């Protein structure tokens, strides 16, 4: 039997190796089929069919990759749905604000026409002049809100910056301070004089200060000091505003859009925005890069 042992061993090895190759081929064919199926699913997603579900059910790495892709697909669909709902809500909001804006404009036009008809009656004219001013304030408020909402929710908003003197910004700041003082509010402020400049959009700077001072006027405690500082620190213009919060005010509904728009406009200027509340003190700090 000895002469047959070697051929028998060789034959056994060949048969075993053949079974191994058959099993391996079957395994590889299955893996290739899974990869091809996954490739087709990914291509379907790539052309924008995000509702297409990836159906690879293997329990190996390919199956886990398919599960991860499915989770990514679902998360992307949820994000798209949320963005669509936000766009619809914002469109409705802007439409509503536009409608609200037309109402005071129509009323203002009516007041002016009445004043024109009775221009000789000084007492009557003064009465309607105050009404006109009130409507102008209402229109200004609504137009600012429209700008703020469009700015906060826009992802493509850009603004051209130009070189302007910092003193121009400081003068605008002082104008706001003077207005608060005329409202019998006590402001602590040390004047700043500088010949430096900065890259800015001056119309935006005005809107930033309008929002900040409007926030102060609404929520400050009128019996306590308001501290405002403007300084040049480390190639930055820094403006800080600190006021005591009026806890006796009725609860005011606020969506915070005003300060959100301030933050967005500061980011456009490559600056920083900080707001914080400690005990009864509310602080806002704005910084802008400057040229030395």
C-alpha positions as a Markdown table, in Angstrom:
| # | Residue | x | y | z |
|---|---|---|---|---|
| 1 | Unk | 0.0 | 0.0 | 0.0 |
| 2 | Unk | 3.0 | 2.2 | 0.4 |
| 3 | Unk | 3.2 | 3.2 | -3.3 |
| 4 | Unk | -0.4 | 4.4 | -3.1 |
| 5 | Unk | 0.0 | 6.7 | 0.0 |
| 6 | Unk | 1.6 | 9.6 | -1.8 |
| 7 | Unk | -0.9 | 9.8 | -4.6 |
| 8 | Unk | -3.7 | 9.4 | -2.1 |
| 9 | Unk | -2.4 | 12.3 | 0.0 |
| 10 | Unk | -2.0 | 14.4 | -3.2 |
| 11 | Unk | -5.5 | 13.5 | -4.3 |
| 12 | Unk | -6.9 | 14.3 | -0.8 |
| 13 | Unk | -5.2 | 17.7 | -0.8 |
| 14 | Unk | -6.5 | 18.5 | -4.3 |
| 15 | Unk | -10.0 | 17.6 | -3.3 |
| 16 | Unk | -9.8 | 19.6 | -0.1 |
| 17 | Unk | -8.3 | 22.6 | -2.0 |
| 18 | Unk | -11.0 | 22.3 | -4.6 |
| 19 | Unk | -13.7 | 22.5 | -1.9 |
| 20 | Unk | -11.9 | 25.4 | -0.4 |
| 21 | Unk | -11.8 | 27.2 | -3.7 |
| 22 | Unk | -15.5 | 26.6 | -4.3 |
| 23 | Unk | -16.4 | 27.9 | -0.8 |
| 24 | Unk | -14.0 | 30.9 | -1.3 |
| 25 | Unk | -15.4 | 31.6 | -4.7 |
| 26 | Unk | -18.9 | 31.6 | -3.3 |
| 27 | Unk | -17.9 | 33.9 | -0.5 |
| 28 | Unk | -16.1 | 36.3 | -2.9 |
| 29 | Unk | -19.0 | 36.3 | -5.3 |
| 30 | Unk | -21.4 | 37.2 | -2.5 |
| 31 | Unk | -19.1 | 40.0 | -1.3 |
| 32 | Unk | -18.7 | 41.3 | -4.9 |
| 33 | Unk | -22.5 | 41.2 | -5.3 |
| 34 | Unk | -22.9 | 43.2 | -2.0 |
| 35 | Unk | -20.3 | 45.7 | -3.1 |
| 36 | Unk | -21.9 | 46.2 | -6.5 |
| 37 | Unk | -25.3 | 46.6 | -4.9 |
| 38 | Unk | -23.9 | 49.1 | -2.5 |
| 39 | Unk | -22.1 | 50.9 | -5.4 |
| 40 | Unk | -25.4 | 51.2 | -7.2 |
| 41 | Unk | -27.2 | 52.5 | -4.1 |
| 42 | Unk | -24.5 | 55.1 | -3.6 |
| 43 | Unk | -24.8 | 56.2 | -7.2 |
| 44 | Unk | -28.5 | 56.6 | -6.8 |
| 45 | Unk | -28.0 | 58.8 | -3.8 |
| 46 | Unk | -25.3 | 60.8 | -5.7 |
| 47 | Unk | -27.8 | 61.8 | -8.4 |
| 48 | Unk | -30.2 | 63.1 | -5.7 |
| 49 | Unk | -32.5 | 60.2 | -5.0 |
| 50 | Unk | -32.3 | 60.6 | -1.2 |
| 51 | Unk | -35.5 | 58.6 | -0.6 |
| 52 | Unk | -33.8 | 55.5 | -2.0 |
| 53 | Unk | -33.1 | 53.0 | 0.8 |
| 54 | Unk | -29.8 | 51.0 | 0.9 |
| 55 | Unk | -30.8 | 47.4 | 1.4 |
| 56 | Unk | -27.5 | 45.6 | 2.0 |
| 57 | Unk | -28.3 | 43.4 | 5.0 |
| 58 | Unk | -25.0 | 41.7 | 5.6 |
| 59 | Unk | -23.6 | 41.7 | 9.1 |
| 60 | Unk | -20.0 | 42.4 | 8.2 |
| 61 | Unk | -18.2 | 45.6 | 7.4 |
| 62 | Unk | -20.1 | 46.2 | 4.2 |
| 63 | Unk | -23.4 | 45.8 | 6.1 |
| 64 | Unk | -22.3 | 48.3 | 8.8 |
| 65 | Unk | -21.2 | 50.7 | 6.0 |
| 66 | Unk | -24.7 | 50.4 | 4.5 |
| 67 | Unk | -26.3 | 51.1 | 7.8 |
| 68 | Unk | -24.1 | 54.2 | 8.3 |
| 69 | Unk | -25.1 | 55.4 | 4.8 |
| 70 | Unk | -28.7 | 54.9 | 5.6 |
| 71 | Unk | -28.4 | 56.9 | 8.8 |
| 72 | Unk | -26.6 | 59.6 | 6.9 |
| 73 | Unk | -29.4 | 59.6 | 4.3 |
| 74 | Unk | -32.2 | 59.9 | 6.9 |
| 75 | Unk | -30.3 | 62.7 | 8.8 |
| 76 | Unk | -29.9 | 64.5 | 5.5 |
| 77 | Unk | -33.6 | 64.2 | 4.6 |
| 78 | Unk | -34.5 | 65.5 | 8.1 |
| 79 | Unk | -32.1 | 68.5 | 7.7 |
| 80 | Unk | -33.6 | 69.3 | 4.3 |
| 81 | Unk | -37.1 | 69.0 | 5.7 |
| 82 | Unk | -36.2 | 71.3 | 8.6 |
| 83 | Unk | -34.6 | 73.8 | 6.2 |
| 84 | Unk | -37.7 | 73.8 | 4.0 |
| 85 | Unk | -40.0 | 74.4 | 7.0 |
| 86 | Unk | -37.7 | 77.2 | 8.1 |
| 87 | Unk | -37.8 | 78.8 | 4.6 |
| 88 | Unk | -41.5 | 78.6 | 4.5 |
| 89 | Unk | -41.9 | 80.1 | 8.0 |
| 90 | Unk | -39.4 | 82.9 | 7.1 |
| 91 | Unk | -41.2 | 83.6 | 3.9 |
| 92 | Unk | -44.5 | 83.8 | 5.7 |
| 93 | Unk | -43.0 | 86.0 | 8.4 |
| 94 | Unk | -41.5 | 88.5 | 5.8 |
| 95 | Unk | -44.9 | 88.5 | 4.0 |
| 96 | Unk | -46.6 | 89.3 | 7.3 |
| 97 | Unk | -44.2 | 92.0 | 8.2 |
| 98 | Unk | -44.6 | 93.5 | 4.7 |
| 99 | Unk | -48.3 | 93.6 | 5.1 |
| 100 | Unk | -47.9 | 95.2 | 8.5 |
| 101 | Unk | -45.6 | 97.8 | 7.0 |
| 102 | Unk | -48.3 | 98.8 | 4.4 |
| 103 | Unk | -50.8 | 99.6 | 7.1 |
| 104 | Unk | -48.9 | 102.4 | 8.9 |
| 105 | Unk | -47.8 | 103.7 | 5.6 |
| 106 | Unk | -51.4 | 104.1 | 4.5 |
| 107 | Unk | -52.3 | 105.7 | 7.8 |
| 108 | Unk | -49.4 | 108.1 | 7.5 |
| 109 | Unk | -50.4 | 109.1 | 4.0 |
| 110 | Unk | -53.9 | 109.8 | 5.3 |
| 111 | Unk | -52.6 | 111.9 | 8.2 |
| 112 | Unk | -50.4 | 114.0 | 5.8 |
| 113 | Unk | -53.3 | 114.5 | 3.4 |
| 114 | Unk | -55.5 | 115.8 | 6.3 |
| 115 | Unk | -52.7 | 118.1 | 7.5 |
| 116 | Unk | -52.4 | 119.4 | 3.9 |
| 117 | Unk | -56.1 | 120.2 | 3.9 |
| 118 | Unk | -56.0 | 122.0 | 7.2 |
| 119 | Unk | -52.6 | 123.5 | 7.0 |
| 120 | Unk | -53.8 | 126.8 | 8.5 |
| 121 | Unk | -55.0 | 125.2 | 11.7 |
| 122 | Unk | -51.8 | 125.2 | 13.8 |
| 123 | Unk | -53.3 | 123.3 | 16.7 |
| 124 | Unk | -54.8 | 120.6 | 14.4 |
| 125 | Unk | -51.5 | 120.4 | 12.5 |
| 126 | Unk | -49.4 | 119.9 | 15.7 |
| 127 | Unk | -51.8 | 117.2 | 16.8 |
| 128 | Unk | -51.5 | 115.2 | 13.6 |
| 129 | Unk | -47.7 | 115.9 | 13.4 |
| 130 | Unk | -47.3 | 113.9 | 16.6 |
| 131 | Unk | -49.4 | 111.1 | 15.1 |
| 132 | Unk | -47.2 | 111.1 | 12.0 |
| 133 | Unk | -44.1 | 110.9 | 14.1 |
| 134 | Unk | -45.6 | 107.9 | 15.9 |
| 135 | Unk | -46.3 | 106.2 | 12.6 |
| 136 | Unk | -42.8 | 106.9 | 11.3 |
| 137 | Unk | -41.4 | 105.2 | 14.5 |
| 138 | Unk | -43.7 | 102.2 | 13.8 |
| 139 | Unk | -42.5 | 102.0 | 10.2 |
| 140 | Unk | -38.9 | 102.2 | 11.2 |
| 141 | Unk | -39.3 | 99.4 | 13.8 |
| 142 | Unk | -41.0 | 97.1 | 11.2 |
| 143 | Unk | -38.4 | 97.8 | 8.5 |
| 144 | Unk | -35.6 | 97.1 | 11.0 |
| 145 | Unk | -37.3 | 93.8 | 11.9 |
| 146 | Unk | -37.5 | 92.8 | 8.2 |
| 147 | Unk | -33.8 | 93.5 | 7.8 |
| 148 | Unk | -32.9 | 91.6 | 11.0 |
| 149 | Unk | -34.8 | 88.5 | 10.0 |
| 150 | Unk | -33.4 | 88.4 | 6.5 |
| 151 | Unk | -29.9 | 88.9 | 7.9 |
| 152 | Unk | -30.1 | 86.2 | 10.6 |
| 153 | Unk | -31.6 | 83.5 | 8.4 |
| 154 | Unk | -29.6 | 84.2 | 5.3 |
| 155 | Unk | -26.6 | 82.0 | 4.5 |
| 156 | Unk | -25.4 | 84.0 | 1.6 |
| 157 | Unk | -25.4 | 87.5 | 3.0 |
| 158 | Unk | -22.3 | 89.5 | 2.1 |
| 159 | Unk | -21.4 | 93.2 | 2.5 |
| 160 | Unk | -18.7 | 95.3 | 1.1 |
| 161 | Unk | -16.4 | 96.8 | 3.7 |
| 162 | Unk | -14.5 | 100.0 | 3.1 |
| 163 | Unk | -11.9 | 101.9 | 5.1 |
| 164 | Unk | -13.5 | 104.4 | 7.4 |
| 165 | Unk | -12.2 | 106.6 | 10.3 |
| 166 | Unk | -12.8 | 105.1 | 13.7 |
| 167 | Unk | -13.7 | 108.6 | 14.9 |
| 168 | Unk | -16.8 | 108.4 | 12.6 |
| 169 | Unk | -18.0 | 105.4 | 14.5 |
| 170 | Unk | -17.2 | 107.0 | 17.8 |
| 171 | Unk | -19.2 | 110.1 | 16.8 |
| 172 | Unk | -22.2 | 107.9 | 16.0 |
| 173 | Unk | -21.8 | 106.3 | 19.4 |
| 174 | Unk | -21.7 | 109.7 | 21.1 |
| 175 | Unk | -24.9 | 110.7 | 19.3 |
| 176 | Unk | -26.7 | 107.7 | 20.8 |
| 177 | Unk | -25.4 | 108.5 | 24.2 |
| 178 | Unk | -26.6 | 112.1 | 23.9 |
| 179 | Unk | -30.1 | 110.8 | 23.0 |
| 180 | Unk | -30.2 | 108.5 | 26.1 |
| 181 | Unk | -29.1 | 111.5 | 28.2 |
| 182 | Unk | -32.0 | 113.5 | 26.8 |
| 183 | Unk | -34.3 | 110.7 | 27.9 |
| 184 | Unk | -33.0 | 111.4 | 31.5 |
| 185 | Unk | -30.8 | 108.3 | 31.6 |
| 186 | Unk | -27.5 | 108.6 | 33.4 |
| 187 | Unk | -24.6 | 107.5 | 31.2 |
| 188 | Unk | -21.0 | 107.0 | 32.3 |
| 189 | Unk | -18.7 | 107.5 | 29.3 |
| 190 | Unk | -15.1 | 108.7 | 28.8 |
| 191 | Unk | -14.6 | 110.3 | 25.3 |
| 192 | Unk | -12.2 | 108.7 | 22.9 |
| 193 | Unk | -10.3 | 110.5 | 20.2 |
| 194 | Unk | -8.3 | 108.6 | 17.6 |
| 195 | Unk | -6.9 | 109.0 | 14.1 |
| 196 | Unk | -7.0 | 105.3 | 13.3 |
| 197 | Unk | -9.2 | 103.6 | 10.7 |
| 198 | Unk | -11.0 | 100.3 | 10.2 |
| 199 | Unk | -12.6 | 98.2 | 7.4 |
| 200 | Unk | -16.4 | 98.5 | 7.9 |
| 201 | Unk | -19.7 | 99.0 | 6.4 |
| 202 | Unk | -20.9 | 102.2 | 8.0 |
| 203 | Unk | -24.6 | 101.5 | 7.4 |
| 204 | Unk | -24.2 | 98.2 | 9.3 |
| 205 | Unk | -22.3 | 99.9 | 12.1 |
| 206 | Unk | -25.3 | 102.2 | 12.5 |
| 207 | Unk | -27.6 | 99.3 | 12.6 |
| 208 | Unk | -25.5 | 97.5 | 15.2 |
| 209 | Unk | -25.5 | 100.6 | 17.5 |
| 210 | Unk | -29.2 | 101.2 | 16.8 |
| 211 | Unk | -30.0 | 97.6 | 18.0 |
| 212 | Unk | -27.7 | 97.8 | 21.1 |
| 213 | Unk | -29.0 | 101.2 | 22.2 |
| 214 | Unk | -32.6 | 100.1 | 21.6 |
| 215 | Unk | -32.0 | 97.1 | 23.8 |
| 216 | Unk | -30.6 | 99.3 | 26.5 |
| 217 | Unk | -33.5 | 101.7 | 26.3 |
| 218 | Unk | -36.0 | 98.9 | 26.5 |
| 219 | Unk | -34.6 | 96.9 | 29.4 |
| 220 | Unk | -32.3 | 99.1 | 31.5 |
| 221 | Unk | -33.2 | 100.3 | 35.0 |
| 222 | Unk | -33.6 | 104.0 | 34.5 |
| 223 | Unk | -32.6 | 104.8 | 38.1 |
| 224 | Unk | -29.1 | 103.2 | 37.8 |
| 225 | Unk | -26.0 | 104.1 | 35.8 |
| 226 | Unk | -25.3 | 102.9 | 32.3 |
| 227 | Unk | -21.6 | 102.3 | 31.7 |
| 228 | Unk | -20.4 | 102.7 | 28.1 |
| 229 | Unk | -16.7 | 102.3 | 27.1 |
| 230 | Unk | -14.9 | 102.7 | 23.8 |
| 231 | Unk | -11.2 | 101.8 | 23.8 |
| 232 | Unk | -8.4 | 100.8 | 21.4 |
| 233 | Unk | -6.9 | 97.5 | 22.6 |
| 234 | Unk | -4.5 | 95.2 | 20.7 |
| 235 | Unk | -5.4 | 96.3 | 17.2 |
| 236 | Unk | -9.1 | 96.3 | 18.0 |
| 237 | Unk | -11.8 | 98.8 | 18.6 |
| 238 | Unk | -13.6 | 97.6 | 21.7 |
| 239 | Unk | -17.0 | 98.9 | 22.8 |
| 240 | Unk | -18.7 | 97.7 | 25.9 |
| 241 | Unk | -22.2 | 98.4 | 27.3 |
| 242 | Unk | -23.3 | 97.6 | 30.8 |
| 243 | Unk | -26.7 | 98.4 | 32.3 |
| 244 | Unk | -28.8 | 97.2 | 35.3 |
| 245 | Unk | -31.8 | 95.2 | 34.3 |
| 246 | Unk | -35.2 | 96.6 | 35.1 |
| 247 | Unk | -36.9 | 93.8 | 37.0 |
| 248 | Unk | -40.1 | 95.8 | 37.4 |
| 249 | Unk | -41.0 | 95.7 | 33.7 |
| 250 | Unk | -43.8 | 93.5 | 32.6 |
| 251 | Unk | -42.6 | 90.4 | 31.0 |
| 252 | Unk | -41.6 | 91.3 | 27.4 |
| 253 | Unk | -41.9 | 88.7 | 24.7 |
| 254 | Unk | -38.7 | 88.7 | 22.7 |
| 255 | Unk | -37.2 | 86.4 | 20.1 |
| 256 | Unk | -33.7 | 87.9 | 20.5 |
| 257 | Unk | -33.5 | 88.6 | 16.7 |
| 258 | Unk | -32.1 | 92.1 | 17.3 |
| 259 | Unk | -29.0 | 90.8 | 19.1 |
| 260 | Unk | -28.7 | 87.8 | 16.7 |
| 261 | Unk | -28.5 | 90.3 | 13.8 |
| 262 | Unk | -25.9 | 92.3 | 15.7 |
| 263 | Unk | -23.8 | 89.1 | 16.1 |
| 264 | Unk | -24.2 | 88.3 | 12.4 |
| 265 | Unk | -23.1 | 91.8 | 11.4 |
| 266 | Unk | -20.2 | 91.6 | 13.7 |
| 267 | Unk | -19.1 | 88.4 | 12.1 |
| 268 | Unk | -19.3 | 90.0 | 8.7 |
| 269 | Unk | -16.8 | 92.6 | 10.1 |
| 270 | Unk | -14.5 | 89.7 | 11.4 |
| 271 | Unk | -15.1 | 91.0 | 14.9 |
| 272 | Unk | -16.4 | 89.3 | 18.1 |
| 273 | Unk | -19.7 | 89.6 | 20.0 |
| 274 | Unk | -20.3 | 88.9 | 23.6 |
| 275 | Unk | -23.4 | 89.1 | 25.8 |
| 276 | Unk | -23.7 | 88.1 | 29.4 |
| 277 | Unk | -25.8 | 88.6 | 32.5 |
| 278 | Unk | -24.4 | 88.6 | 36.0 |
| 279 | Unk | -26.9 | 89.2 | 38.8 |
| 280 | Unk | -28.8 | 92.3 | 37.7 |
| 281 | Unk | -26.2 | 93.5 | 35.2 |
| 282 | Unk | -26.4 | 92.9 | 31.5 |
| 283 | Unk | -23.2 | 93.4 | 29.4 |
| 284 | Unk | -22.6 | 93.5 | 25.6 |
| 285 | Unk | -19.0 | 93.7 | 24.3 |
| 286 | Unk | -18.2 | 94.3 | 20.6 |
| 287 | Unk | -14.8 | 94.2 | 19.0 |
| 288 | Unk | -13.7 | 95.2 | 15.5 |
| 289 | Unk | -10.2 | 94.8 | 13.9 |
| 290 | Unk | -8.6 | 98.1 | 13.1 |
| 291 | Unk | -5.5 | 99.5 | 11.2 |
| 292 | Unk | -2.6 | 100.7 | 13.2 |
